[in-house]
Structure formats: C-alpha cells, structure tokens
Amino acid sequence: MHSRREFVRSLLAAGATIPAIKNEGLQHLRRVLPRAAGRGPLELAQDEDFWTEIQQAFTIDRGLINLNNGGVAPSPRVVQEALKRYLDISNQAPSMTMWAWIEPEIESVRRRLAASFGCDPEEMAITRNASEALENVQLGMPLERGDEVLTTTQDYPRMITTWHQRERRDGIVLKQIMFPVPPPSLDDLATRIERGITPKTKVIHICHITNLTGQIFPVKKICQMARARGIEVIVDGAHAYAHFPFTRDDLDCDYYGTSLHKWLTAPIGTGFLYVRKEKIGKIWPLMTAPPEMNANIRKFEEIGTHPAANHNAIAEALTFYDMIGPERKIARLRFLRDRWAKRLEQLPGVKILTSYDPAQSGGLASVTPASLDIGKTVGYLWDKHRIIVTPIVHPEFSCIRVTPNVYTTLPEIDRFADVMEGLIKKGLPA
C-alpha cells in the first residue's frame, strides 16, 4: 500500500503545479524605504514619518494599545493575506491542493529560515512554537538517572515543567541558579552558570533572552565553556529571533528553539528548531518517525495532519522583516522602550528591572511600579484605558512587562506612561 508521501511524489512527478502566489501588501514599506538611504538605525529610530508608513502595514484596532507583543504579536497585512490565500487553496481539495501543491513549499521556507539564522537547511526544522521545538530536545536527549540539568529560576515555566517531568520519569536532577535583575554584567551571568556546574552536569538550559525582564545571556561564552567540559547546551530563543540581529555563529550553540509568531510576526502557531547536524541522530523526536529518518531534521516535523498555510506564510513575514532591516527594527524597539522606561524610573519607588545596555536587552523591559499591586494595576490599565501589558508575579520579584512592536506609535507609548505616572503618584482609584 502506498504511503501518502509516495502519493504526493507521484502527483508532483505527473506535473501537478502550485498556483502562483504573489507578494502583495508591501507598498507601505516600498514607499518609505528610500527615506532610510544613508541614515543610521539610531537616527531612523526617531523618524516618525518612516515608522508611520510601517504602522500602516498592520490592520490592528487602534481603540486599544497592545503592549504585549512578547506573548504573540499580530501579523502585518501581507502575512495575513498570504495565510488566507494558502487556506483558500488548501480547502479546494486538501488531499491534492494542500498535500501535493502547497505543503512541498515548506522546503523554500526552510531555506529562507536557515539563511536568516545562518545554518544548513538540513539543520532547520519548522515547528509550531518554541515549546514544541525545545521539548523535542529536552525529552528526546538521552539522559540517565542522576544526571544533572542546570538552568535558572527565571527560565520559561513550561521548559522547567518539562525538566521536572524528566525528574519524575527518568530520575534526572534539575538544578536552578538565581541572578539579580538586572545583573551587574554578562560576565556575572556566565560566572554564575559556571559555578553551578558539577561533575554530574550533562545539560545547561538557558534563555537567549528571558521572558520576564528581557535579560540577554552571553550564549556563546556559555556554550563554549560547556562544550569544553562535554556538557550540552539548549538555548531557548523564544523572544530573541527577529527581535535583535544575530546568527548561529554568534551563539555557537548546538540546539536552538524559537517561536516565529512573536517578534517575526509570522502566523500564530509557527516556530523553528535548530539542531547541529551531527547531533540530530541522537535526539528522539516527540512524535515517532521511521528509523530511516533518524539523521533527518524533518523527523521533528512528523506531527500528523496540519495546515500548510501557517508555515508557508512564514516567507512573507521574513520578507517584511528583511525589508525593515534587523538593525533598524531593534533600534526602534529600544527607542520605544527608553521612551517610557526612562520617564517612569524618575518616579519615587519605581525600579526598571531591565538593563539599558544594548548587549543585555532589546525592546522587552519590565518595571516594578513602586507599591502598586501588579494584578490590580494591569486590570485597571485594561478596564479603564484599554492598555494591554503583562503581569509578572515571580517568587523573586513582581513587575509589569512591556513589549511594543514596530506598529506601536509614540502617542500610544506616551499614553501608557501618562496613565502609569498618574497611578504611581496618586495610587489606584478605590
């Protein structure tokens, strides 16, 4: 009996063609890009005419102020249109139009993502989110009873939960180190990790940038330090990719998982997993794959029937990101961060938990607003002002996380700062 893969191959061999899908909806970017010629990212970050055109590429509701783009971000119009086109094609006759026509385009997306990240396409798996990407490695890496995994108390809760499951199931040991927010330096973070290593440490699991305060870690230094000791390093890049510019070689990591529906503004339910080629064979995939796929990065994509539209539209998100430019984007995000953070930090009792050092932070930042109750403050911001921010209540600190995006306007940032300043000075209304 022929498999579905063989059926698809036969259709393509018979000459089935994929309908042409045009790139549309980028007119705002094309119109404004000449303004960027000869100008540096820091200068351009403050050019409101430039960013107004980019803001028009989104179809968002300006009746609310969304400052939680770190959880999941809206896609620009061009990505939404591509997603809808792919869905329309899929729904004609899915066994043909989805499986045979548009699913194979995942290989073009793989090549684009690999070029952006700086790796071989045969090291790039396309997943549905960072959690799926990372859990493939966390649950698929061979470990024995008593082996230690070292991470921090500020790593993502789902990833910590995954290691706790391996503790219960396999008898491994999870160790977590603490660090101050913000830490005094990147070297301090690396030193804390190094001090946590014991002869039983087999894995170090770190965030590239934390979801709580936006602290960037010295990934390359930690990876090289660990490799010299025969220790594996898993890097959680959920908030890093397309937030600020870097490539695989800047990290020197063996495993990297990220979501693409955050800072890349790709369709919801997209991510990728990078595994260095020589490491692929030893990682068991979350969902089963045949033995002949053992060394094939695509074994991590064997998840059963799924929409092709989501991962194909990643290509449009990459085009949008590349047209803005990674350096321009992060300069703008830091400009917006500084706009509200440096204003609020002047108020009594306010503490910004995120470093202003560009080596340690991007556009994601967190603030402890004096004595205000975090939950009630976040609720008030939404109920009374339709401002969306993220409450963070952690055993070591409580804060409000603020994550603007390229579509965020200065009046929106200023409105948030105005309301927060009033609350900090006068307190929450009774």
Contacts in CASP RR format, 6 or more apart in sequence:
PFRMAT RR
TARGET T0000
AUTHOR 0000-0000-0000
METHOD contacts of the structure
MODEL  1
MHSRREFVRSLLAAGATIPAIKNEGLQHLRRVLPRAAGRGPLELAQDEDF
WTEIQQAFTIDRGLINLNNGGVAPSPRVVQEALKRYLDISNQAPSMTMWA
WIEPEIESVRRRLAASFGCDPEEMAITRNASEALENVQLGMPLERGDEVL
TTTQDYPRMITTWHQRERRDGIVLKQIMFPVPPPSLDDLATRIERGITPK
TKVIHICHITNLTGQIFPVKKICQMARARGIEVIVDGAHAYAHFPFTRDD
LDCDYYGTSLHKWLTAPIGTGFLYVRKEKIGKIWPLMTAPPEMNANIRKF
EEIGTHPAANHNAIAEALTFYDMIGPERKIARLRFLRDRWAKRLEQLPGV
KILTSYDPAQSGGLASVTPASLDIGKTVGYLWDKHRIIVTPIVHPEFSCI
RVTPNVYTTLPEIDRFADVMEGLIKKGLPA
2 10 0 8 1.000
4 99 0 8 1.000
7 99 0 8 1.000
7 100 0 8 1.000
8 99 0 8 1.000
8 100 0 8 1.000
8 103 0 8 1.000
8 104 0 8 1.000
11 96 0 8 1.000
11 100 0 8 1.000
12 100 0 8 1.000
12 104 0 8 1.000
16 96 0 8 1.000
16 100 0 8 1.000
16 101 0 8 1.000
17 101 0 8 1.000
18 101 0 8 1.000
18 102 0 8 1.000
18 104 0 8 1.000
18 105 0 8 1.000
19 89 0 8 1.000
19 101 0 8 1.000
21 82 0 8 1.000
21 85 0 8 1.000
21 86 0 8 1.000
23 78 0 8 1.000
23 316 0 8 1.000
23 319 0 8 1.000
24 78 0 8 1.000
24 81 0 8 1.000
25 57 0 8 1.000
25 76 0 8 1.000
25 77 0 8 1.000
25 78 0 8 1.000
25 81 0 8 1.000
26 57 0 8 1.000
26 78 0 8 1.000
26 319 0 8 1.000
26 320 0 8 1.000
26 323 0 8 1.000
28 53 0 8 1.000
28 54 0 8 1.000
28 56 0 8 1.000
28 57 0 8 1.000
29 53 0 8 1.000
29 54 0 8 1.000
29 57 0 8 1.000
29 320 0 8 1.000
29 323 0 8 1.000
29 324 0 8 1.000
30 323 0 8 1.000
31 53 0 8 1.000
32 49 0 8 1.000
32 50 0 8 1.000
32 53 0 8 1.000
32 54 0 8 1.000
33 323 0 8 1.000
35 44 0 8 1.000
35 47 0 8 1.000
35 49 0 8 1.000
35 50 0 8 1.000
36 44 0 8 1.000
36 50 0 8 1.000
36 328 0 8 1.000
39 47 0 8 1.000
40 328 0 8 1.000
40 331 0 8 1.000
41 327 0 8 1.000
41 328 0 8 1.000
41 330 0 8 1.000
41 331 0 8 1.000
41 332 0 8 1.000
42 331 0 8 1.000
42 335 0 8 1.000
44 50 0 8 1.000
44 328 0 8 1.000
44 331 0 8 1.000
44 332 0 8 1.000
45 328 0 8 1.000
45 331 0 8 1.000
45 332 0 8 1.000
45 334 0 8 1.000
45 335 0 8 1.000
46 335 0 8 1.000
48 410 0 8 1.000
51 332 0 8 1.000
51 406 0 8 1.000
51 409 0 8 1.000
52 409 0 8 1.000
54 324 0 8 1.000
54 406 0 8 1.000
54 407 0 8 1.000
55 406 0 8 1.000
55 407 0 8 1.000
55 408 0 8 1.000
55 409 0 8 1.000
57 76 0 8 1.000
57 77 0 8 1.000
57 78 0 8 1.000
57 320 0 8 1.000
57 407 0 8 1.000
58 74 0 8 1.000
58 76 0 8 1.000
58 77 0 8 1.000
58 407 0 8 1.000
59 74 0 8 1.000
59 77 0 8 1.000
59 80 0 8 1.000
60 66 0 8 1.000
60 74 0 8 1.000
60 407 0 8 1.000
63 386 0 8 1.000
64 386 0 8 1.000
64 387 0 8 1.000
64 388 0 8 1.000
65 385 0 8 1.000
65 386 0 8 1.000
65 387 0 8 1.000
65 388 0 8 1.000
65 408 0 8 1.000
65 412 0 8 1.000
65 415 0 8 1.000
65 416 0 8 1.000
66 74 0 8 1.000
66 388 0 8 1.000
66 405 0 8 1.000
66 408 0 8 1.000
67 387 0 8 1.000
67 388 0 8 1.000
67 389 0 8 1.000
67 402 0 8 1.000
67 403 0 8 1.000
67 404 0 8 1.000
67 408 0 8 1.000
67 412 0 8 1.000
67 416 0 8 1.000
68 388 0 8 1.000
68 389 0 8 1.000
68 390 0 8 1.000
68 401 0 8 1.000
68 403 0 8 1.000
69 262 0 8 1.000
69 263 0 8 1.000
69 403 0 8 1.000
69 404 0 8 1.000
69 405 0 8 1.000
69 408 0 8 1.000
70 211 0 8 1.000
70 239 0 8 1.000
70 262 0 8 1.000
70 263 0 8 1.000
70 364 0 8 1.000
70 390 0 8 1.000
70 401 0 8 1.000
70 403 0 8 1.000
71 262 0 8 1.000
71 390 0 8 1.000
71 403 0 8 1.000
72 259 0 8 1.000
72 261 0 8 1.000
72 262 0 8 1.000
72 268 0 8 1.000
73 261 0 8 1.000
73 262 0 8 1.000
73 263 0 8 1.000
73 265 0 8 1.000
73 405 0 8 1.000
74 265 0 8 1.000
74 405 0 8 1.000
74 407 0 8 1.000
75 83 0 8 1.000
75 261 0 8 1.000
75 265 0 8 1.000
75 266 0 8 1.000
75 267 0 8 1.000
75 268 0 8 1.000
75 313 0 8 1.000
75 317 0 8 1.000
76 265 0 8 1.000
76 317 0 8 1.000
76 320 0 8 1.000
76 407 0 8 1.000
78 316 0 8 1.000
78 319 0 8 1.000
78 320 0 8 1.000
79 265 0 8 1.000
79 266 0 8 1.000
79 267 0 8 1.000
79 313 0 8 1.000
79 316 0 8 1.000
79 317 0 8 1.000
79 320 0 8 1.000
81 316 0 8 1.000
82 312 0 8 1.000
82 313 0 8 1.000
82 315 0 8 1.000
82 316 0 8 1.000
83 267 0 8 1.000
83 309 0 8 1.000
83 310 0 8 1.000
83 313 0 8 1.000
86 102 0 8 1.000
86 307 0 8 1.000
86 308 0 8 1.000
86 309 0 8 1.000
86 312 0 8 1.000
86 313 0 8 1.000
87 307 0 8 1.000
87 309 0 8 1.000
89 97 0 8 1.000
89 98 0 8 1.000
89 101 0 8 1.000
89 102 0 8 1.000
90 97 0 8 1.000
90 98 0 8 1.000
90 102 0 8 1.000
90 307 0 8 1.000
90 308 0 8 1.000
90 309 0 8 1.000
91 97 0 8 1.000
98 307 0 8 1.000
98 308 0 8 1.000
99 308 0 8 1.000
102 308 0 8 1.000
102 309 0 8 1.000
102 312 0 8 1.000
103 308 0 8 1.000
105 308 0 8 1.000
105 312 0 8 1.000
105 315 0 8 1.000
106 126 0 8 1.000
106 301 0 8 1.000
106 308 0 8 1.000
106 311 0 8 1.000
106 312 0 8 1.000
107 121 0 8 1.000
108 315 0 8 1.000
109 126 0 8 1.000
109 311 0 8 1.000
109 312 0 8 1.000
109 314 0 8 1.000
109 315 0 8 1.000
110 121 0 8 1.000
110 124 0 8 1.000
110 126 0 8 1.000
111 121 0 8 1.000
112 314 0 8 1.000
112 315 0 8 1.000
112 318 0 8 1.000
113 124 0 8 1.000
113 126 0 8 1.000
113 272 0 8 1.000
113 314 0 8 1.000
113 318 0 8 1.000
114 120 0 8 1.000
114 121 0 8 1.000
114 123 0 8 1.000
114 124 0 8 1.000
116 318 0 8 1.000
116 322 0 8 1.000
117 124 0 8 1.000
117 241 0 8 1.000
117 247 0 8 1.000
117 248 0 8 1.000
117 256 0 8 1.000
117 272 0 8 1.000
117 274 0 8 1.000
118 247 0 8 1.000
118 248 0 8 1.000
118 249 0 8 1.000
119 248 0 8 1.000
119 274 0 8 1.000
120 277 0 8 1.000
122 277 0 8 1.000
122 296 0 8 1.000
122 297 0 8 1.000
123 274 0 8 1.000
123 275 0 8 1.000
123 276 0 8 1.000
123 277 0 8 1.000
123 280 0 8 1.000
123 297 0 8 1.000
124 272 0 8 1.000
124 273 0 8 1.000
124 274 0 8 1.000
124 297 0 8 1.000
125 133 0 8 1.000
125 136 0 8 1.000
125 272 0 8 1.000
125 273 0 8 1.000
125 274 0 8 1.000
125 275 0 8 1.000
125 297 0 8 1.000
125 298 0 8 1.000
125 300 0 8 1.000
125 301 0 8 1.000
126 270 0 8 1.000
126 271 0 8 1.000
126 272 0 8 1.000
126 301 0 8 1.000
126 311 0 8 1.000
126 314 0 8 1.000
127 133 0 8 1.000
127 136 0 8 1.000
127 257 0 8 1.000
127 270 0 8 1.000
127 271 0 8 1.000
127 272 0 8 1.000
127 273 0 8 1.000
127 300 0 8 1.000
127 301 0 8 1.000
128 269 0 8 1.000
128 270 0 8 1.000
128 271 0 8 1.000
128 303 0 8 1.000
128 306 0 8 1.000
128 310 0 8 1.000
129 238 0 8 1.000
129 259 0 8 1.000
129 261 0 8 1.000
129 269 0 8 1.000
129 270 0 8 1.000
129 271 0 8 1.000
130 156 0 8 1.000
130 236 0 8 1.000
130 237 0 8 1.000
130 238 0 8 1.000
130 257 0 8 1.000
130 258 0 8 1.000
130 259 0 8 1.000
130 271 0 8 1.000
131 158 0 8 1.000
131 159 0 8 1.000
132 271 0 8 1.000
132 273 0 8 1.000
132 286 0 8 1.000
133 257 0 8 1.000
133 258 0 8 1.000
133 271 0 8 1.000
133 272 0 8 1.000
133 273 0 8 1.000
133 300 0 8 1.000
134 159 0 8 1.000
134 162 0 8 1.000
134 234 0 8 1.000
134 236 0 8 1.000
134 255 0 8 1.000
134 257 0 8 1.000
134 273 0 8 1.000
135 159 0 8 1.000
135 162 0 8 1.000
135 286 0 8 1.000
136 273 0 8 1.000
136 283 0 8 1.000
136 285 0 8 1.000
136 286 0 8 1.000
136 300 0 8 1.000
137 234 0 8 1.000
137 255 0 8 1.000
137 273 0 8 1.000
137 275 0 8 1.000
137 283 0 8 1.000
138 159 0 8 1.000
138 162 0 8 1.000
138 163 0 8 1.000
138 166 0 8 1.000
138 205 0 8 1.000
138 234 0 8 1.000
139 162 0 8 1.000
139 165 0 8 1.000
139 166 0 8 1.000
139 284 0 8 1.000
139 286 0 8 1.000
140 283 0 8 1.000
140 284 0 8 1.000
140 285 0 8 1.000
140 286 0 8 1.000
141 203 0 8 1.000
141 232 0 8 1.000
141 234 0 8 1.000
141 282 0 8 1.000
141 283 0 8 1.000
142 282 0 8 1.000
142 284 0 8 1.000
143 149 0 8 1.000
143 166 0 8 1.000
143 170 0 8 1.000
143 172 0 8 1.000
143 202 0 8 1.000
143 203 0 8 1.000
144 170 0 8 1.000
144 172 0 8 1.000
145 170 0 8 1.000
145 171 0 8 1.000
145 172 0 8 1.000
146 171 0 8 1.000
146 172 0 8 1.000
146 173 0 8 1.000
146 200 0 8 1.000
147 172 0 8 1.000
147 173 0 8 1.000
147 200 0 8 1.000
147 202 0 8 1.000
147 203 0 8 1.000
148 172 0 8 1.000
148 173 0 8 1.000
148 174 0 8 1.000
148 175 0 8 1.000
148 198 0 8 1.000
148 200 0 8 1.000
148 201 0 8 1.000
148 202 0 8 1.000
148 203 0 8 1.000
149 163 0 8 1.000
149 166 0 8 1.000
149 172 0 8 1.000
149 173 0 8 1.000
149 174 0 8 1.000
149 175 0 8 1.000
149 201 0 8 1.000
149 202 0 8 1.000
149 203 0 8 1.000
149 204 0 8 1.000
149 205 0 8 1.000
150 175 0 8 1.000
150 176 0 8 1.000
150 177 0 8 1.000
150 193 0 8 1.000
150 196 0 8 1.000
150 197 0 8 1.000
150 201 0 8 1.000
150 203 0 8 1.000
150 204 0 8 1.000
150 205 0 8 1.000
151 159 0 8 1.000
151 160 0 8 1.000
151 163 0 8 1.000
151 174 0 8 1.000
151 175 0 8 1.000
151 176 0 8 1.000
151 177 0 8 1.000
151 204 0 8 1.000
151 205 0 8 1.000
151 206 0 8 1.000
152 176 0 8 1.000
152 177 0 8 1.000
152 178 0 8 1.000
152 179 0 8 1.000
152 206 0 8 1.000
152 207 0 8 1.000
153 176 0 8 1.000
153 177 0 8 1.000
153 178 0 8 1.000
153 395 0 8 1.000
153 396 0 8 1.000
154 179 0 8 1.000
154 181 0 8 1.000
154 207 0 8 1.000
154 210 0 8 1.000
154 212 0 8 1.000
154 213 0 8 1.000
154 215 0 8 1.000
154 394 0 8 1.000
154 396 0 8 1.000
155 176 0 8 1.000
155 205 0 8 1.000
155 206 0 8 1.000
155 207 0 8 1.000
155 210 0 8 1.000
155 236 0 8 1.000
156 207 0 8 1.000
156 211 0 8 1.000
156 236 0 8 1.000
156 238 0 8 1.000
159 205 0 8 1.000
159 236 0 8 1.000
160 174 0 8 1.000
160 176 0 8 1.000
163 172 0 8 1.000
163 174 0 8 1.000
163 205 0 8 1.000
164 174 0 8 1.000
166 172 0 8 1.000
166 174 0 8 1.000
167 173 0 8 1.000
167 174 0 8 1.000
173 200 0 8 1.000
175 196 0 8 1.000
175 198 0 8 1.000
175 201 0 8 1.000
177 192 0 8 1.000
177 193 0 8 1.000
177 195 0 8 1.000
177 196 0 8 1.000
178 192 0 8 1.000
178 396 0 8 1.000
179 188 0 8 1.000
179 189 0 8 1.000
179 192 0 8 1.000
179 215 0 8 1.000
181 212 0 8 1.000
181 213 0 8 1.000
181 215 0 8 1.000
181 353 0 8 1.000
181 354 0 8 1.000
181 366 0 8 1.000
181 396 0 8 1.000
181 397 0 8 1.000
182 213 0 8 1.000
182 215 0 8 1.000
182 353 0 8 1.000
182 354 0 8 1.000
182 355 0 8 1.000
182 360 0 8 1.000
182 361 0 8 1.000
183 189 0 8 1.000
183 215 0 8 1.000
183 355 0 8 1.000
183 360 0 8 1.000
186 216 0 8 1.000
186 217 0 8 1.000
186 218 0 8 1.000
186 221 0 8 1.000
186 359 0 8 1.000
186 360 0 8 1.000
187 218 0 8 1.000
189 215 0 8 1.000
189 217 0 8 1.000
189 218 0 8 1.000
190 218 0 8 1.000
190 221 0 8 1.000
190 222 0 8 1.000
190 225 0 8 1.000
193 204 0 8 1.000
193 206 0 8 1.000
193 222 0 8 1.000
193 225 0 8 1.000
194 225 0 8 1.000
197 204 0 8 1.000
197 226 0 8 1.000
197 229 0 8 1.000
197 231 0 8 1.000
201 229 0 8 1.000
201 231 0 8 1.000
202 231 0 8 1.000
202 232 0 8 1.000
203 231 0 8 1.000
203 232 0 8 1.000
203 233 0 8 1.000
203 234 0 8 1.000
204 222 0 8 1.000
204 226 0 8 1.000
204 231 0 8 1.000
204 232 0 8 1.000
204 233 0 8 1.000
204 234 0 8 1.000
205 233 0 8 1.000
205 234 0 8 1.000
205 236 0 8 1.000
206 217 0 8 1.000
206 219 0 8 1.000
206 222 0 8 1.000
206 233 0 8 1.000
206 234 0 8 1.000
206 235 0 8 1.000
206 236 0 8 1.000
207 215 0 8 1.000
207 217 0 8 1.000
207 235 0 8 1.000
207 236 0 8 1.000
207 237 0 8 1.000
207 238 0 8 1.000
207 239 0 8 1.000
208 216 0 8 1.000
208 217 0 8 1.000
208 219 0 8 1.000
208 235 0 8 1.000
208 236 0 8 1.000
208 237 0 8 1.000
208 239 0 8 1.000
208 240 0 8 1.000
208 251 0 8 1.000
208 256 0 8 1.000
209 215 0 8 1.000
209 216 0 8 1.000
209 217 0 8 1.000
209 237 0 8 1.000
209 239 0 8 1.000
209 240 0 8 1.000
209 243 0 8 1.000
209 361 0 8 1.000
209 362 0 8 1.000
209 364 0 8 1.000
210 217 0 8 1.000
210 239 0 8 1.000
211 238 0 8 1.000
211 239 0 8 1.000
211 364 0 8 1.000
211 401 0 8 1.000
212 353 0 8 1.000
212 366 0 8 1.000
212 392 0 8 1.000
212 394 0 8 1.000
212 399 0 8 1.000
212 401 0 8 1.000
213 353 0 8 1.000
213 354 0 8 1.000
213 364 0 8 1.000
213 365 0 8 1.000
213 366 0 8 1.000
213 392 0 8 1.000
213 399 0 8 1.000
213 401 0 8 1.000
214 239 0 8 1.000
214 354 0 8 1.000
214 361 0 8 1.000
214 362 0 8 1.000
214 363 0 8 1.000
214 364 0 8 1.000
214 365 0 8 1.000
214 366 0 8 1.000
215 354 0 8 1.000
215 355 0 8 1.000
215 360 0 8 1.000
215 361 0 8 1.000
216 240 0 8 1.000
216 244 0 8 1.000
216 359 0 8 1.000
216 360 0 8 1.000
216 361 0 8 1.000
216 362 0 8 1.000
219 233 0 8 1.000
219 235 0 8 1.000
219 250 0 8 1.000
219 251 0 8 1.000
219 252 0 8 1.000
219 253 0 8 1.000
220 250 0 8 1.000
220 251 0 8 1.000
220 252 0 8 1.000
220 253 0 8 1.000
222 233 0 8 1.000
223 233 0 8 1.000
223 235 0 8 1.000
223 251 0 8 1.000
223 252 0 8 1.000
223 253 0 8 1.000
223 254 0 8 1.000
224 252 0 8 1.000
226 232 0 8 1.000
226 233 0 8 1.000
227 233 0 8 1.000
227 252 0 8 1.000
232 254 0 8 1.000
232 255 0 8 1.000
233 253 0 8 1.000
233 254 0 8 1.000
233 255 0 8 1.000
234 255 0 8 1.000
235 251 0 8 1.000
235 253 0 8 1.000
235 255 0 8 1.000
235 256 0 8 1.000
235 257 0 8 1.000
236 257 0 8 1.000
237 256 0 8 1.000
237 257 0 8 1.000
237 258 0 8 1.000
238 257 0 8 1.000
238 258 0 8 1.000
238 259 0 8 1.000
238 262 0 8 1.000
239 262 0 8 1.000
239 263 0 8 1.000
239 364 0 8 1.000
240 246 0 8 1.000
240 258 0 8 1.000
240 263 0 8 1.000
241 258 0 8 1.000
241 259 0 8 1.000
241 260 0 8 1.000
241 263 0 8 1.000
241 264 0 8 1.000
241 272 0 8 1.000
242 260 0 8 1.000
242 262 0 8 1.000
242 263 0 8 1.000
242 264 0 8 1.000
242 265 0 8 1.000
242 321 0 8 1.000
242 326 0 8 1.000
242 329 0 8 1.000
243 262 0 8 1.000
243 263 0 8 1.000
243 330 0 8 1.000
243 333 0 8 1.000
243 362 0 8 1.000
243 363 0 8 1.000
243 364 0 8 1.000
244 326 0 8 1.000
244 330 0 8 1.000
244 333 0 8 1.000
244 362 0 8 1.000
245 326 0 8 1.000
245 327 0 8 1.000
245 330 0 8 1.000
248 256 0 8 1.000
248 274 0 8 1.000
253 274 0 8 1.000
253 276 0 8 1.000
254 275 0 8 1.000
254 276 0 8 1.000
254 279 0 8 1.000
255 273 0 8 1.000
255 274 0 8 1.000
255 275 0 8 1.000
255 276 0 8 1.000
255 279 0 8 1.000
256 273 0 8 1.000
256 274 0 8 1.000
257 271 0 8 1.000
257 272 0 8 1.000
257 273 0 8 1.000
257 274 0 8 1.000
258 271 0 8 1.000
258 272 0 8 1.000
259 269 0 8 1.000
259 270 0 8 1.000
259 271 0 8 1.000
260 266 0 8 1.000
260 267 0 8 1.000
260 269 0 8 1.000
260 270 0 8 1.000
260 271 0 8 1.000
260 272 0 8 1.000
260 314 0 8 1.000
260 317 0 8 1.000
261 267 0 8 1.000
261 268 0 8 1.000
261 269 0 8 1.000
261 270 0 8 1.000
261 271 0 8 1.000
264 314 0 8 1.000
264 317 0 8 1.000
264 318 0 8 1.000
264 321 0 8 1.000
265 317 0 8 1.000
265 320 0 8 1.000
265 321 0 8 1.000
265 405 0 8 1.000
266 313 0 8 1.000
266 314 0 8 1.000
266 317 0 8 1.000
266 318 0 8 1.000
267 309 0 8 1.000
267 310 0 8 1.000
267 311 0 8 1.000
267 313 0 8 1.000
267 314 0 8 1.000
267 317 0 8 1.000
268 310 0 8 1.000
269 310 0 8 1.000
270 310 0 8 1.000
270 311 0 8 1.000
270 314 0 8 1.000
273 300 0 8 1.000
275 283 0 8 1.000
275 297 0 8 1.000
275 300 0 8 1.000
280 294 0 8 1.000
280 295 0 8 1.000
280 296 0 8 1.000
280 297 0 8 1.000
280 299 0 8 1.000
281 294 0 8 1.000
281 295 0 8 1.000
283 300 0 8 1.000
285 299 0 8 1.000
285 300 0 8 1.000
285 302 0 8 1.000
286 300 0 8 1.000
287 302 0 8 1.000
287 303 0 8 1.000
287 304 0 8 1.000
288 302 0 8 1.000
289 296 0 8 1.000
289 298 0 8 1.000
289 299 0 8 1.000
289 302 0 8 1.000
293 299 0 8 1.000
293 302 0 8 1.000
321 329 0 8 1.000
324 406 0 8 1.000
329 406 0 8 1.000
330 362 0 8 1.000
330 363 0 8 1.000
332 406 0 8 1.000
333 362 0 8 1.000
333 363 0 8 1.000
333 404 0 8 1.000
333 405 0 8 1.000
333 406 0 8 1.000
334 358 0 8 1.000
334 361 0 8 1.000
334 362 0 8 1.000
334 363 0 8 1.000
336 363 0 8 1.000
336 404 0 8 1.000
336 408 0 8 1.000
336 410 0 8 1.000
336 413 0 8 1.000
337 354 0 8 1.000
337 361 0 8 1.000
337 362 0 8 1.000
337 363 0 8 1.000
337 364 0 8 1.000
337 365 0 8 1.000
337 402 0 8 1.000
337 404 0 8 1.000
338 356 0 8 1.000
339 410 0 8 1.000
339 413 0 8 1.000
339 414 0 8 1.000
339 417 0 8 1.000
340 402 0 8 1.000
340 413 0 8 1.000
340 414 0 8 1.000
340 416 0 8 1.000
340 417 0 8 1.000
340 420 0 8 1.000
341 352 0 8 1.000
341 354 0 8 1.000
341 356 0 8 1.000
341 365 0 8 1.000
341 367 0 8 1.000
341 402 0 8 1.000
343 417 0 8 1.000
343 421 0 8 1.000
344 350 0 8 1.000
344 352 0 8 1.000
344 367 0 8 1.000
344 369 0 8 1.000
344 417 0 8 1.000
344 420 0 8 1.000
344 421 0 8 1.000
344 424 0 8 1.000
345 351 0 8 1.000
345 352 0 8 1.000
345 367 0 8 1.000
347 370 0 8 1.000
347 421 0 8 1.000
347 424 0 8 1.000
347 425 0 8 1.000
348 370 0 8 1.000
348 424 0 8 1.000
349 368 0 8 1.000
349 370 0 8 1.000
349 371 0 8 1.000
349 424 0 8 1.000
350 367 0 8 1.000
350 368 0 8 1.000
350 369 0 8 1.000
350 370 0 8 1.000
350 424 0 8 1.000
351 367 0 8 1.000
351 368 0 8 1.000
352 365 0 8 1.000
352 366 0 8 1.000
352 367 0 8 1.000
353 365 0 8 1.000
353 366 0 8 1.000
353 367 0 8 1.000
353 368 0 8 1.000
353 397 0 8 1.000
353 399 0 8 1.000
354 361 0 8 1.000
354 364 0 8 1.000
354 365 0 8 1.000
354 366 0 8 1.000
355 361 0 8 1.000
363 403 0 8 1.000
363 404 0 8 1.000
364 401 0 8 1.000
364 402 0 8 1.000
364 403 0 8 1.000
365 401 0 8 1.000
365 402 0 8 1.000
366 392 0 8 1.000
366 399 0 8 1.000
366 400 0 8 1.000
366 401 0 8 1.000
366 402 0 8 1.000
367 399 0 8 1.000
367 400 0 8 1.000
367 402 0 8 1.000
367 420 0 8 1.000
368 397 0 8 1.000
368 398 0 8 1.000
368 399 0 8 1.000
368 400 0 8 1.000
369 377 0 8 1.000
369 399 0 8 1.000
369 400 0 8 1.000
369 420 0 8 1.000
369 423 0 8 1.000
369 424 0 8 1.000
370 424 0 8 1.000
372 423 0 8 1.000
372 424 0 8 1.000
372 427 0 8 1.000
372 428 0 8 1.000
373 428 0 8 1.000
374 391 0 8 1.000
374 392 0 8 1.000
374 393 0 8 1.000
374 398 0 8 1.000
374 399 0 8 1.000
374 400 0 8 1.000
375 391 0 8 1.000
375 393 0 8 1.000
376 428 0 8 1.000
377 391 0 8 1.000
377 400 0 8 1.000
377 423 0 8 1.000
377 428 0 8 1.000
378 389 0 8 1.000
378 390 0 8 1.000
378 391 0 8 1.000
378 400 0 8 1.000
380 423 0 8 1.000
380 428 0 8 1.000
380 429 0 8 1.000
381 387 0 8 1.000
381 388 0 8 1.000
381 389 0 8 1.000
381 416 0 8 1.000
381 419 0 8 1.000
382 388 0 8 1.000
385 415 0 8 1.000
385 419 0 8 1.000
387 415 0 8 1.000
387 416 0 8 1.000
387 419 0 8 1.000
389 400 0 8 1.000
389 401 0 8 1.000
389 402 0 8 1.000
389 416 0 8 1.000
390 400 0 8 1.000
390 401 0 8 1.000
390 402 0 8 1.000
390 403 0 8 1.000
391 398 0 8 1.000
391 400 0 8 1.000
391 401 0 8 1.000
392 398 0 8 1.000
392 399 0 8 1.000
392 400 0 8 1.000
392 401 0 8 1.000
402 416 0 8 1.000
404 412 0 8 1.000
404 413 0 8 1.000
END
